[in-house]
């Protein structure tokens, strides 16, 4: 959780990337899509920091420690620890679950079990469901093996079955007529 503004970069196509260090001190970069970049810009403004990279101090933490009642200006120099971030997220999940309990007890139960790693799984599943290629998801998750990333394809089975059925479920070819003999 030592990410700083200096870890954000852009490439020649003006795509944004976040340089990260994961398990085993493995370094890599993660795509920072436009919606995430816009959210970061709003967050920087709330913290009284410049939005333009030219005005950034590279040592400013991406996620600062929180002061009393979530005061973002309390500490601009210290980054939040992984333990503290996990606590904040889990408290949020429990609060969300409590509000959903009456209307959607199944979702509420899932949220009570949620964790930062669950969010990683959810991101991968949603990315694949929205057409992001498996290799791109693998690279963003920094998996060594495509087989590991393939475990997130579980939600895709129904769609895959429908697509194959739509392509090969007809006894006559598209456009009518009869199928050519084999």
Contact map, one row per residue, 1 for C-alpha under 8 A:
11100000000000000000000000000000000000000000000000000000000000000000000000000011110000000000000000000000000000000000000000000000000000000000000000000000000000000000000000000000000000
11110000000000000000000000000000000000000000000000000000000011000000000000000011100000000000000000000000000000000000000000000000000000000000000000000000000000000000000000000000000000
11111110000000000011000000000000000000000000000000000000000011100000000000000010000000000000000000000000000000000000000000000000000000000000000000000000000000000000000000000000000000
01111111000000000000000000000000000000000000000000000000011111100000000000000000000000000000000000000000000000000000000000000000000000000000000000000000000000000000000000000000000000
00111111000000000000000000000000000000000000000000000001111111000000000000000000000000000000000000000000000000000000000000000000000000000000000000000000000000000000000000000000000000
00111111100000000000000000000000000000000000000000000001111100000000000000000000000000000000000000000000000000000000000000000000000000000000000000000000000000000000000000000000000000
00111111100000000111000000000000000000000000000000000000010000000000000000000000000000000000000000000000000000000000000000000000000000000000000000000000000000000000000000000000000000
00011111110000011110000000000000000000000000000000000000000000000000000000000000000000000000000000000000000000000000000000000000000000000000000000000000000000000000000000000000000000
00000111111000011110000000000000000000000000000000000000000000000000000000000000000000000000000000000000000000000000000000000000000000000000000000000000000000000000000000000000000000
00000001111111111000000000000000000000000000000000000000000000000000000000000000000000000000000000000000000000000000000000000000000000000000000000000000000000000000000000000000000000
00000000111111111000000000000000000000000000000000000000000000000000000000000000000000000000000000000000000000000000000000000000000000000000000000000000000000000000000000000000000000
00000000011111100000000000000000000000000000000000000000000000000000000000000000000000000000000000000000000000000000000000000000000000000000000000000000000000000000000000000000000000
00000000011111100000000000000000000000000000000000000000000000000000000000000000000000000000000000000000000000000000000000000000000000000000000000000000000000000000000000000000000000
00000000011111110000000000000000000000000000000000000000000000000000000000000000000000000000000000000000000000000000000000000000000000000000000000000000000000000000000000000000000000
00000000011111111000000000000011100000000000000000000000000000000000000000000000000000000000000000000000000000000000000000000000000000000000000000000000000000000000000000000000000000
00000001111001111100000000000011110010000000000000000000000000000000000000000000000000000000000000000000000000000000000000000000000000000000000000000000000000000000000000000000000000
00000001111000111110000000001111000000000000000000000000000000000000000000000000000000000000000000000000000000000000000000000000000000000000000000000000000000000000000000000000000000
00000011100000011111000000001111000000000000000000000000000000000000000000000000000000000000000000000000000000000000000000000000000000000000000000000000000000000000000000000000000000
00100011100000001111100000111100000000000000000000000000000000000000000000000000000000000000000000000000000000000000000000000000000000000000000000000000000000000000000000000000000000
00100010000000000111110000111100000000000000000000000000000000000000000000000000000000000000000000000000000000000000000000000000000000000000000000000000000000000000000000000000000000
00000000000000000011111011110000000000000000000000000000000000000000000000000000000000000000000000000000000000000000000000000000000000000000000000000000000000000000000000000000000000
00000000000000000001111111110000000000000000000000000000000000000000000000000000000000000000000000000000000000000000000000000000000000000000000000000000000000000000000000000000000000
00000000000000000000111111000000000000000000000000000000000000000000000000000000000000000000000000000000000000000000000000000000000000000000000000000000000000000000000000000000000000
00000000000000000000011111000000000000000000000000000000000000000000000000000000000000000000000000000000000000000000000000000000000000000000000000000000000000000000000000000000000000
00000000000000000000111111100000000000000000000000000000000000000000000000000000000000000000000000000000000000000000000000000000000000000000000000000000000000000000000000000000000000
00000000000000000000111111110000000000000000000000000000000000000000000000000000000000000000000000000000000000000000000000000000000000000000000000000000000000000000000000000000000000
00000000000000000011110011111000000000000000000000000000000000000000000000000000000000000000000000000000000000000000000000000000000000000000000000000000000000000000000000000000000000
00000000000000000011110001111100000000000000000000000000000000000000000000000000000000000000000000000000000000000000000000000000000000000000010000000000000000000000000000000000000000
00000000000000001111000000111110000000000000000000000000000000000000000000000000000000000000000000000000000000000000000000000000000000000001000000000000000000000000000000000000000000
00000000000000001111000000011111000000000000000000000000000000000000000000000000000000000000000000000000000000000000000000000000000000000011100000000000000000000000000000000000000000
00000000000000111100000000001111100000000000000000000000000000000000000000000000000000000000000000000000000000000000000000000000000000000001000000000000000000000000000000000000000000
00000000000000111100000000000111110110000000000000000000000000000000000000000000000000000000000000000000000000000000000000000000000000000000000000000000000000000000000000000000000000
00000000000000110000000000000011111110000000000000000000000000000000000000000000000000000000000000000000000000000000000000000000000000000000000000000000000000000000000000000000000000
00000000000000010000000000000001111111000000000000000000000000000000000000000000000000000000000000000000000000000000000000000000000000000000000000000000000000000000000000000000000000
00000000000000000000000000000000111111100000000000000000000000000000000000000000000000000000000000000000000000000000000000000000000000000000000000000000000000000000000000000000000000
00000000000000000000000000000001111111110000000000000000000000000000000000000000000000000000000000000000000000000000000000000000000000000000000000000000000000000000000000000000000000
00000000000000010000000000000001111111111000000000000000000000000000000000000000000000000000000000000000000000000000000000000000000000000000000000000000000000000000000000000000000000
00000000000000000000000000000000011111111100000000000000000000000000000000000000000000000000000000000000000000000000000000000000000000000000000000000000000000000000000000000000000000
00000000000000000000000000000000001111111110000000000000000000000000000000000000000000000000000000000000000000000000000000000000000000000000000000000000000000000000000000000000000000
00000000000000000000000000000000000111111111000000000000000000000000000000000000000000000000000000000000000000000000000000000000000000000000000000000000000000000000000000000000000000
00000000000000000000000000000000000011111111100000100000000000000000000000000000000000000000000000000000000000000000000000000000000000000000000000000000000000000000000000000000000000
00000000000000000000000000000000000001111111110000000000000000000000000000000000000000000000000000000000000000000000000000000000000000000000000000000000000000000000000000000000000000
00000000000000000000000000000000000000111111111000000000000000000000000000000000000000000000000000000000000000000000000000000000000000000000000000000000000000000000000000000000000000
00000000000000000000000000000000000000011111111111100000000000000000000000000000000000000000000000000000000000000000000000000000000000000000000000000000000000000000000000000000000000
00000000000000000000000000000000000000001111111111100000000000000000000000000000000000000000000000000000000000000000000000000000000000000000000000000000000000000000000000000000000000
00000000000000000000000000000000000000000111111110000000000000000000000100000000000000000000000000000000000000000000000000000000000000000000000000000000000000000000000000000000000000
00000000000000000000000000000000000000000011111110000000000000000000000110000000000000000000000000000000000000000000000000000000000000000000000000000000000000000000000000000000000000
00000000000000000000000000000000000000000001111111000000000000000000000010000000000000000000000000000000000000000000000000000000000000000000000000000000000000000000000000000000000000
00000000000000000000000000000000000000000001111111100001000000000000000000000000000000000000000000000000000000000000000000000000000000000000000000000000000000000000000000000000000000
00000000000000000000000000000000000000000001100111111011000000000000000000000000000000000000000000000000000000000000000000000000000000000000000000000000000000000000000000000000000000
00000000000000000000000000000000000000001001100011111011000000000000000000000000000000000000000000000000000000000000000000000000000000000000000000000000000000000000000000000000000000
00000000000000000000000000000000000000000000000001111111000000000000000000000000000000000000000000000000000000000000000000000000000000000000000000000000000000000000000000000000000000
00000000000000000000000000000000000000000000000001111111000000000000000000000000000000000000000000000000000000000000000000000000000000000000000000000000000000000000000000000000000000
00000000000000000000000000000000000000000000000000011111000000000000000000000000000000000000000000000000000000000000000000000000000000000000000000000000000000000000000000000000000000
00000000000000000000000000000000000000000000000001111111100000000000000000000000000000000000000000000000000000000000000000000000000000000000000000000000000000000000000000000000000000
00001100000000000000000000000000000000000000000011111111110100000000000000000000000000000000000000000000000000000000000000000000000000000000000000000000000000000000000000000000000000
00001100000000000000000000000000000000000000000000000011111100000000000000000000000000000000000000000000000000000000000000000000000000000000000000000000000000000000000000000000000000
00011110000000000000000000000000000000000000000000000001111100000000000000000000000000000000000000000000000000000000000000000000000000000000000000000000000000000000000000000000000000
00011100000000000000000000000000000000000000000000000000111110000000000000001000000000000000000000000000000000000000000000000000000000000000000000000000000000000000000000000000000000
00011100000000000000000000000000000000000000000000000001111111000000000000011100000000000000000000000000000000000000000000000000000000000000000000000000000000000000000000000000000000
01111000000000000000000000000000000000000000000000000000001111110000000000011110000000000000000000000000000000000000000000000000000000000000000000000000000000000000000000000000000000
01111000000000000000000000000000000000000000000000000000000111110000000000000010000000000000000000000000000000000000000000000000000000000000000000000000000000000000000000000000000000
00110000000000000000000000000000000000000000000000000000000011111000000000000011000000000000000000000000000000000000000000000000000000000000000000000000000000000000000000000000000000
00000000000000000000000000000000000000000000000000000000000011111100000100111111000000000000000000000000000000000000000000000000000000000000000000000000000000000000000000000000000000
00000000000000000000000000000000000000000000000000000000000000111110000101110111100000000000000000000000000000000000000000000000000000000000000000000000000000000000000000000000000000
00000000000000000000000000000000000000000000000000000000000000011111111101100001000000000000000000000000000000000000000000000000000000000000000000000000000000000000000000000000000000
00000000000000000000000000000000000000000000000000000000000000001111111111100000000000000000000000000000000000000000000000000000000000000000000000000000000000000000000000000000000000
00000000000000000000000000000000000000000000000000000000000000000111111001000000000000000000000000000000000000000000000000000000000000000000000000000000000000000000000000000000000000
00000000000000000000000000000000000000000000000000000000000000000111111000000000000000000000000000000000000000000000000000000000000000000000000000000000000000000000000000000000000000
00000000000000000000000000000000000000000000000000000000000000000111111100000000000000000000000000000000000000000000000000000000000000000000000000000000000000000000000000000000000000
00000000000000000000000000000000000000000000000000000000000000000111111111000000000000000000000000000000000000000000000000000000000000000000000000000000000000000000000000000000000000
00000000000000000000000000000000000000000000011000000000000000011110011111110000000000000000000000000000000000000000000000000000000000000000000000000000000000000000000000000000000000
00000000000000000000000000000000000000000000001100000000000000000010001111110000000000000000000000000000000000000000000000000000000000000000000000000000000000000000000000000000000000
00000000000000000000000000000000000000000000000000000000000000001111001111110000000000000000000000000000000000000000000000000000000000000000000000000000000000000000000000000000000000
00000000000000000000000000000000000000000000000000000000000000011110000111111100000000000000000000000000000000000000000000000000000000000000000000000000000000000000000000000000000000
00000000000000000000000000000000000000000000000000000000000110011000000111111110000000000000000000000000000000000000000000000000000000000000000000000000000000000000000000000000000000
00000000000000000000000000000000000000000000000000000000001110010000000000111110000000000000000000000000000000000000000000000000000000000000000000000000000000000000000000000000000000
00000000000000000000000000000000000000000000000000000000000110011000000000111111000000000000000000000000000000000000000000000000000000000000000000000000000000000000000000000000000000
11100000000000000000000000000000000000000000000000000000000011111000000000011111100000000000000000000000000000000000000000000000000000000000000000000000000000000000000000000000000000
11000000000000000000000000000000000000000000000000000000000000111100000000000111110110000000000000000000000000000000000000000000000000000000000000000000000000000000000000000000000000
11000000000000000000000000000000000000000000000000000000000000001000000000000011111110000000000000000000000000000000000000000000000000000000000000000000000000000000000000000000000000
10000000000000000000000000000000000000000000000000000000000000000000000000000001111111000000000000000000000000000000000000000000000000000000000000000000000000000000000000000000000000
00000000000000000000000000000000000000000000000000000000000000000000000000000000111111100000000000000000000000000000000000000000000000000000000000000000000000000000000000000000000000
00000000000000000000000000000000000000000000000000000000000000000000000000000001111111110000000000000000000000000000000000000000000000000000000000000000000000000000000000000000000000
00000000000000000000000000000000000000000000000000000000000000000000000000000001111111111000000000000000000000000000000000000000000000000000000000000000000000000000000000000000000000
00000000000000000000000000000000000000000000000000000000000000000000000000000000011111111100000000000000000000000011000000000000000000000000000000000000000000000000000000000000000000
00000000000000000000000000000000000000000000000000000000000000000000000000000000001111111110000000000000000000000000000000000000000000000000000000000000000000000000000000000000000000
00000000000000000000000000000000000000000000000000000000000000000000000000000000000111111111000000000000000000000000000000000000000000000000000000000000000000000000000000000000000000
00000000000000000000000000000000000000000000000000000000000000000000000000000000000011111111100000000000000000000011000000000000000000000000000000000000000000000000000000000000000000
00000000000000000000000000000000000000000000000000000000000000000000000000000000000001111111110000000000000000010110000000000000000000000000000000000000000000000000000000000000000000
00000000000000000000000000000000000000000000000000000000000000000000000000000000000000111111111000000000000000000000000000000000000000000000000000000000000000000000000000000000000000
00000000000000000000000000000000000000000000000000000000000000000000000000000000000000011111111100000000000000000000000000000000000000000000000000000000000000000000000000000000000000
00000000000000000000000000000000000000000000000000000000000000000000000000000000000000001111111110000000000000110100000000000000000000000000000000000000000000000000000000000000000000
00000000000000000000000000000000000000000000000000000000000000000000000000000000000000000111111111000000000000110000000000000000000000000000000000000000000000000000000000000000000000
00000000000000000000000000000000000000000000000000000000000000000000000000000000000000000011111111100000000000000000000000000000000000000000000000000000000000000000000000000000000000
00000000000000000000000000000000000000000000000000000000000000000000000000000000000000000001111111110000000100100000000000000000000000000000000000000000000000000000000000000000000000
00000000000000000000000000000000000000000000000000000000000000000000000000000000000000000000111111111000001110110000000000000000000000000000000000000000000000000000000000000000000000
00000000000000000000000000000000000000000000000000000000000000000000000000000000000000000000011111111000000100000000000000000000000000000000000000000000000000000000000000000000000000
00000000000000000000000000000000000000000000000000000000000000000000000000000000000000000000001111111100000000000000000000000000000000000000000000000000000000000000000000000000000000
00000000000000000000000000000000000000000000000000000000000000000000000000000000000000000000000111111111101100000000000000000000000000000000000000000000000000000000000000000000000000
00000000000000000000000000000000000000000000000000000000000000000000000000000000000000000000000011111111101110000000000000000000000000000000000000000000000000000000000000000000000000
00000000000000000000000000000000000000000000000000000000000000000000000000000000000000000000000000111111100000000000000000000000000000000000000000000000000000000000000000000000000000
00000000000000000000000000000000000000000000000000000000000000000000000000000000000000000000000000011111100000000000000000000000000000000000000000000000000000000000000000000000000000
00000000000000000000000000000000000000000000000000000000000000000000000000000000000000000000000000011111111100000000000000000000000000000000000000000000000000000000000000000000000000
00000000000000000000000000000000000000000000000000000000000000000000000000000000000000000000000000011111111110000000000000000000000000000000000000000000000000000000000000000000000000
00000000000000000000000000000000000000000000000000000000000000000000000000000000000000000000000000000001111111000000000000000000000000000000000000000000000000000000000000000000000000
00000000000000000000000000000000000000000000000000000000000000000000000000000000000000000000000010011001111111100000000000000000000000000000000000000000000000000000000000000000000000
00000000000000000000000000000000000000000000000000000000000000000000000000000000000000000000000111011001111111110000000000000000000000000000000000000000000000000000000000000000000000
00000000000000000000000000000000000000000000000000000000000000000000000000000000000000000000000010001000111111111000000000000000000000000000000000000000000000000000000000000000000000
00000000000000000000000000000000000000000000000000000000000000000000000000000000000000000000000000000000011111111100000000000000000000000000000000000000000000000000000000000000000000
00000000000000000000000000000000000000000000000000000000000000000000000000000000000000000000110110000000001111111100000000000000000000000000000000000000000000000000000000000000000000
00000000000000000000000000000000000000000000000000000000000000000000000000000000000000000100110010000000000111111100000000000000000000000000000000000000000000000000000000000000000000
00000000000000000000000000000000000000000000000000000000000000000000000000000000000000000000000000000000000011111110000000000000000000000000000000000000000000000000000000000000000000
00000000000000000000000000000000000000000000000000000000000000000000000000000000000000000100100000000000000001111111111000000000000000000000000000000000000000000000000000000000000000
00000000000000000000000000000000000000000000000000000000000000000000000000000000000001001100000000000000000000001111111000000000000000000000000000000000000000000000000000000000000000
00000000000000000000000000000000000000000000000000000000000000000000000000000000000001001000000000000000000000000111111100000000000000000000000000000000000000000000000000000000000000
00000000000000000000000000000000000000000000000000000000000000000000000000000000000000000000000000000000000000000111111110000000000000000000000000000000000000000000000000000000000000
00000000000000000000000000000000000000000000000000000000000000000000000000000000000000000000000000000000000000000111111111000000000000000000000000000000000000000000000000000000000000
00000000000000000000000000000000000000000000000000000000000000000000000000000000000000000000000000000000000000000111111111100000000000000000000000000000000000000000000000000000000000
00000000000000000000000000000000000000000000000000000000000000000000000000000000000000000000000000000000000000000001111111110000000000000000100000000000000000000000000000000000000000
00000000000000000000000000000000000000000000000000000000000000000000000000000000000000000000000000000000000000000000111111111000000000000000000000000001000000000000000000000000000000
00000000000000000000000000000000000000000000000000000000000000000000000000000000000000000000000000000000000000000000011111111100000000000000000000000000000000000000000000000000000000
00000000000000000000000000000000000000000000000000000000000000000000000000000000000000000000000000000000000000000000001111111110000000000000000000000000000000000000000000000000000000
00000000000000000000000000000000000000000000000000000000000000000000000000000000000000000000000000000000000000000000000111111111000000001000100000000001000000000000000000000000000000
00000000000000000000000000000000000000000000000000000000000000000000000000000000000000000000000000000000000000000000000011111111100000000000000000000001101000000000000000000000000000
00000000000000000000000000000000000000000000000000000000000000000000000000000000000000000000000000000000000000000000000001111111110000000000000000000000000000000000000000000000000000
00000000000000000000000000000000000000000000000000000000000000000000000000000000000000000000000000000000000000000000000000111111111100001000000000000000000000000000000000000000000000
00000000000000000000000000000000000000000000000000000000000000000000000000000000000000000000000000000000000000000000000000011111111111001000000000000001100100000000000000000000000000
00000000000000000000000000000000000000000000000000000000000000000000000000000000000000000000000000000000000000000000000000001111111100000000000000000000001100000000000000000000000000
00000000000000000000000000000000000000000000000000000000000000000000000000000000000000000000000000000000000000000000000000000111111100000000000000000000000000000000000000000000000000
00000000000000000000000000000000000000000000000000000000000000000000000000000000000000000000000000000000000000000000000000000011111110000000000000000000000000000000000000000000000000
00000000000000000000000000000000000000000000000000000000000000000000000000000000000000000000000000000000000000000000000000000011111111011000000000000000000000000000000000000000000000
00000000000000000000000000000000000000000000000000000000000000000000000000000000000000000000000000000000000000000000000000000001001111111000000000000000000000000000000000000000000000
00000000000000000000000000000000000000000000000000000000000000000000000000000000000000000000000000000000000000000000000000000001000111111100000001001100000000000000000000000000000000
00000000000000000000000000000000000000000000000000000000000000000000000000000000000000000000000000000000000000000000000000000000000011111110000001000000000000000000000000000000000000
00000000000000000000000000000000000000000000000000000000000000000000000000000000000000000000000000000000000000000000000000000000000111111111000000000000000000000000000000000000000000
00000000000000000000000000000000000000000000000000000000000000000000000000000000000000000000000000000000000000000000000000010011000111111111100000001000000000000000000000000000000000
00000000000000000000000000000000000000000000000000000000000000000000000000000000000000000000000000000000000000000000000000000000000001111111111111001000000000000000000000000000000000
00000000000000000000000000000100000000000000000000000000000000000000000000000000000000000000000000000000000000000000000000000000000000111111111000000000000000000000000000000000000000
00000000000000000000000000001110000000000000000000000000000000000000000000000000000000000000000000000000000000000000000000000000000000011111111000000000000000000000000000000000000000
00000000000000000000000000000100000000000000000000000000000000000000000000000000000000000000000000000000000000000000000100010000000000001111111000000000000000000000000000000000000000
00000000000000000000000000010000000000000000000000000000000000000000000000000000000000000000000000000000000000000000000000000000000000000111111100000000000000000000000000000000000000
00000000000000000000000000000000000000000000000000000000000000000000000000000000000000000000000000000000000000000000000000000000000000000111111111011000000000000000000000000000000000
00000000000000000000000000000000000000000000000000000000000000000000000000000000000000000000000000000000000000000000000000000000000000000100011111010000000000000000000000000000000000
00000000000000000000000000000000000000000000000000000000000000000000000000000000000000000000000000000000000000000000000000000000000000000100001111111000000000000000000000000000000000
00000000000000000000000000000000000000000000000000000000000000000000000000000000000000000000000000000000000000000000000000000000000001100100001111111100000000000000000000000000000000
00000000000000000000000000000000000000000000000000000000000000000000000000000000000000000000000000000000000000000000000000000000000000000000000011111110000000000000000000000000000000
00000000000000000000000000000000000000000000000000000000000000000000000000000000000000000000000000000000000000000000000000000000000000000000001111111110000000000000000000000000000000
00000000000000000000000000000000000000000000000000000000000000000000000000000000000000000000000000000000000000000000000000000000000001001100001011111111100000000000000000000000000000
00000000000000000000000000000000000000000000000000000000000000000000000000000000000000000000000000000000000000000000000000000000000001000000000001111111100000000000000000000000000000
00000000000000000000000000000000000000000000000000000000000000000000000000000000000000000000000000000000000000000000000000000000000000000000000000111111110000000000000000000000000000
00000000000000000000000000000000000000000000000000000000000000000000000000000000000000000000000000000000000000000000000010011001000000000000000000001111111000000000000000000000000000
00000000000000000000000000000000000000000000000000000000000000000000000000000000000000000000000000000000000000000000000000001001000000000000000000001111111110000000000000000000000000
00000000000000000000000000000000000000000000000000000000000000000000000000000000000000000000000000000000000000000000000000000000000000000000000000000011111110000000000000000000000000
00000000000000000000000000000000000000000000000000000000000000000000000000000000000000000000000000000000000000000000000000001000100000000000000000000001111111000000000000000000000000
00000000000000000000000000000000000000000000000000000000000000000000000000000000000000000000000000000000000000000000000000000001100000000000000000000000111111110000000000000000000000
00000000000000000000000000000000000000000000000000000000000000000000000000000000000000000000000000000000000000000000000000000000000000000000000000000000111111111000000000000000000000
00000000000000000000000000000000000000000000000000000000000000000000000000000000000000000000000000000000000000000000000000000000000000000000000000000000001111111100000000000000000000
00000000000000000000000000000000000000000000000000000000000000000000000000000000000000000000000000000000000000000000000000000000000000000000000000000000000111111110000000000000000000
00000000000000000000000000000000000000000000000000000000000000000000000000000000000000000000000000000000000000000000000000000000000000000000000000000000000111111111000000000000000000
00000000000000000000000000000000000000000000000000000000000000000000000000000000000000000000000000000000000000000000000000000000000000000000000000000000000011111111100000000000000000
00000000000000000000000000000000000000000000000000000000000000000000000000000000000000000000000000000000000000000000000000000000000000000000000000000000000001111111110000000000000000
00000000000000000000000000000000000000000000000000000000000000000000000000000000000000000000000000000000000000000000000000000000000000000000000000000000000000111111111000000000000000
00000000000000000000000000000000000000000000000000000000000000000000000000000000000000000000000000000000000000000000000000000000000000000000000000000000000000011111111110000000000000
00000000000000000000000000000000000000000000000000000000000000000000000000000000000000000000000000000000000000000000000000000000000000000000000000000000000000001111111110000000000000
00000000000000000000000000000000000000000000000000000000000000000000000000000000000000000000000000000000000000000000000000000000000000000000000000000000000000000111111111000000000000
00000000000000000000000000000000000000000000000000000000000000000000000000000000000000000000000000000000000000000000000000000000000000000000000000000000000000000011111111000000000000
00000000000000000000000000000000000000000000000000000000000000000000000000000000000000000000000000000000000000000000000000000000000000000000000000000000000000000001111111000000000000
00000000000000000000000000000000000000000000000000000000000000000000000000000000000000000000000000000000000000000000000000000000000000000000000000000000000000000001111111100000000000
00000000000000000000000000000000000000000000000000000000000000000000000000000000000000000000000000000000000000000000000000000000000000000000000000000000000000000000011111111000000000
00000000000000000000000000000000000000000000000000000000000000000000000000000000000000000000000000000000000000000000000000000000000000000000000000000000000000000000000011111000001000
00000000000000000000000000000000000000000000000000000000000000000000000000000000000000000000000000000000000000000000000000000000000000000000000000000000000000000000000001111101111000
00000000000000000000000000000000000000000000000000000000000000000000000000000000000000000000000000000000000000000000000000000000000000000000000000000000000000000000000001111111111000
00000000000000000000000000000000000000000000000000000000000000000000000000000000000000000000000000000000000000000000000000000000000000000000000000000000000000000000000000011111000000
00000000000000000000000000000000000000000000000000000000000000000000000000000000000000000000000000000000000000000000000000000000000000000000000000000000000000000000000000001111100000
00000000000000000000000000000000000000000000000000000000000000000000000000000000000000000000000000000000000000000000000000000000000000000000000000000000000000000000000000011111110000
00000000000000000000000000000000000000000000000000000000000000000000000000000000000000000000000000000000000000000000000000000000000000000000000000000000000000000000000000011011111000
00000000000000000000000000000000000000000000000000000000000000000000000000000000000000000000000000000000000000000000000000000000000000000000000000000000000000000000000000011001111100
00000000000000000000000000000000000000000000000000000000000000000000000000000000000000000000000000000000000000000000000000000000000000000000000000000000000000000000000000111000111110
00000000000000000000000000000000000000000000000000000000000000000000000000000000000000000000000000000000000000000000000000000000000000000000000000000000000000000000000000000000011111
00000000000000000000000000000000000000000000000000000000000000000000000000000000000000000000000000000000000000000000000000000000000000000000000000000000000000000000000000000000001111
00000000000000000000000000000000000000000000000000000000000000000000000000000000000000000000000000000000000000000000000000000000000000000000000000000000000000000000000000000000000111
